[in-house]
């Protein structure tokens, strides 16, 4: 069956733009959520959703944007903004209690400017799965914390990032993408790699020499998780920044 809605994703770095076209209803909102969720896991600076070619068949379907906006604000701290809604959708978004968390702008250019202006500070880097990767990760943490004037986060963030990078070196054996994001009240640490195997905390024997990295992260982080990507996964952790 041909989908009644299409989602065109444009990586207009550092902002990702998703252009929807077709009918948005309770049947197609799941497909829209899947695309938006996938875009968030790539950790853009901001996510713009263009509704200019959308026909809203059911106003309840607009709640997909509220759900995504709440998720984006928590993890991975990516501002999301809608633009160019048709008149009926704009009226519903303005009056819906559920959708008041969603930012709306008149057109894509205005939305992109707003999203870029409200984006949280981020540091990105690519590393190879080599012996010196953990050392380089700690250097990146030091650079970021110095730039953002949060020296108290150097030690915990270095430890968490070193463990995440070390897992990639030991298990995934793929190039990795590191993202550090400071968005109060958390410093968000993320490492994406090319393995689709989800990261899970093990329960090693007391005599085991390794296998405790994710257990350590679980103890240090407010929350952590492993999210699938099209070409692998991203493992992330939220560290209290206060």
URRA-V51844 format. One record per residue. N is the residue number from 1. RES is the residue in three letters. SS is DSSP state (A for helix, B for strand, O for the rest). OMEGA is omega as a letter, one per 30 degrees, with the letter a starting at -180 (NA if undefined). NEAR is the number of other C-alpha atoms within 10 Angstrom. Layout:
# URRA-V51844
n={N N}
res={RES RES}
ss={SS SS}
omega={OMEGA OMEGA}
near={NEAR NEAR}
This chain:
# URRA-V51844
n={1 2 3 4 5 6 7 8 9 10 11 12 13 14 15 16 17 18 19 20 21 22 23 24 25 26 27 28 29 30 31 32 33 34 35 36 37 38 39 40 41 42 43 44 45 46 47 48 49 50 51 52 53 54 55 56 57 58 59 60 61 62 63 64 65 66 67 68 69 70 71 72 73 74 75 76 77 78 79 80 81 82 83 84 85 86 87 88 89 90 91 92 93 94 95 96 97 98 99 100 101 102 103 104 105 106 107 108 109 110 111 112 113 114 115 116 117 118 119 120 121 122 123 124 125 126 127 128 129 130 131 132 133 134 135 136 137 138 139 140 141 142 143 144 145 146 147 148 149 150 151 152 153 154 155 156 157 158 159 160 161 162 163 164 165 166 167 168 169 170 171 172 173 174 175 176 177 178 179 180 181 182 183 184 185 186 187 188 189 190 191 192 193 194 195 196 197 198 199 200 201 202 203 204 205 206 207 208 209 210 211 212 213 214 215 216 217 218 219 220 221 222 223 224 225 226 227 228 229 230 231 232 233 234 235 236 237 238 239 240 241 242}
res={UNK UNK UNK UNK UNK UNK UNK UNK UNK UNK UNK UNK UNK UNK UNK UNK UNK UNK UNK UNK UNK UNK UNK UNK UNK UNK UNK UNK UNK UNK UNK UNK UNK UNK UNK UNK UNK UNK UNK UNK UNK UNK UNK UNK UNK UNK UNK UNK UNK UNK UNK UNK UNK UNK UNK UNK UNK UNK UNK UNK UNK UNK UNK UNK UNK UNK UNK UNK UNK UNK UNK UNK UNK UNK UNK UNK UNK UNK UNK UNK UNK UNK UNK UNK UNK UNK UNK UNK UNK UNK UNK UNK UNK UNK UNK UNK UNK UNK UNK UNK UNK UNK UNK UNK UNK UNK UNK UNK UNK UNK UNK UNK UNK UNK UNK UNK UNK UNK UNK UNK UNK UNK UNK UNK UNK UNK UNK UNK UNK UNK UNK UNK UNK UNK UNK UNK UNK UNK UNK UNK UNK UNK UNK UNK UNK UNK UNK UNK UNK UNK UNK UNK UNK UNK UNK UNK UNK UNK UNK UNK UNK UNK UNK UNK UNK UNK UNK UNK UNK UNK UNK UNK UNK UNK UNK UNK UNK UNK UNK UNK UNK UNK UNK UNK UNK UNK UNK UNK UNK UNK UNK UNK UNK UNK UNK UNK UNK UNK UNK UNK UNK UNK UNK UNK UNK UNK UNK UNK UNK UNK UNK UNK UNK UNK UNK UNK UNK UNK UNK UNK UNK UNK UNK UNK UNK UNK UNK UNK UNK UNK UNK UNK UNK UNK UNK UNK UNK UNK UNK UNK UNK UNK}
ss={O O O O B B B B B B B B O O B B B B B B B B B B O O O O A A A A A A A A A A A A A O O O O B B B B B B B B B B B O O A A A A A A A A A A A A A A A A O O O O B B B B B O O O A A A A A A A A A O O A A A A O B B B O O A A A A A A A A A A A O O B B B B B B B O O O O O A A A A A A A A A A A A A A A O O O A A A A A A A A A A A A A A A A A A A A A A O O O B B B B B B B B O O B B B B B B B B O O O O O O O O O O O O O O O O O O O A A A A A A A A O O B B B B B B B O O B B B B B B B B B O O}
omega={l a l l l a l a l l l a g a l a l l a l l a l l a l a a l l l l a l a l l l a a l l l l a a l a a a a a a l a a a a l a l l l a l l a l l l a a a l g l l l l a l l l l l a a l l l l l a a a l a a a l a l a l a a a a l l a l l a l a a a l l a l a l l l l a a a a a a l l l l l l l l l a a l a a l l a a a a a a a l a a a l l l l l l l a a a a l l l a l a l l a l l a g a l a a a l l l a l l l a l l l a l a l a a a a a l a a a l l l l a a a l l l l l a a l l a l a l l a l l l l a a NA}
near={3 5 10 12 19 20 17 12 16 13 12 11 10 14 22 23 27 22 19 20 17 18 19 26 19 17 14 16 19 14 17 21 15 11 15 25 16 15 21 23 22 18 25 22 24 27 29 28 25 25 23 18 16 19 18 19 14 14 15 16 18 22 18 20 24 20 15 20 24 16 17 21 14 15 19 22 25 26 27 33 24 26 22 20 22 14 9 12 19 17 11 15 23 15 11 14 11 16 20 13 18 20 20 23 19 14 15 20 12 15 25 24 12 19 22 17 12 13 20 16 13 18 15 14 13 14 19 16 21 15 11 12 19 22 13 15 25 20 14 21 24 19 15 22 20 14 12 12 10 15 14 12 19 18 13 16 28 20 18 26 25 20 19 26 29 22 20 23 22 12 11 18 16 18 16 24 18 22 21 23 23 21 19 13 11 19 23 26 26 26 24 28 26 18 20 16 14 13 18 11 13 12 11 12 10 7 6 9 8 10 14 16 17 20 14 14 24 17 10 18 20 12 14 20 15 18 18 18 19 11 11 17 22 26 21 28 26 26 23 17 15 10}
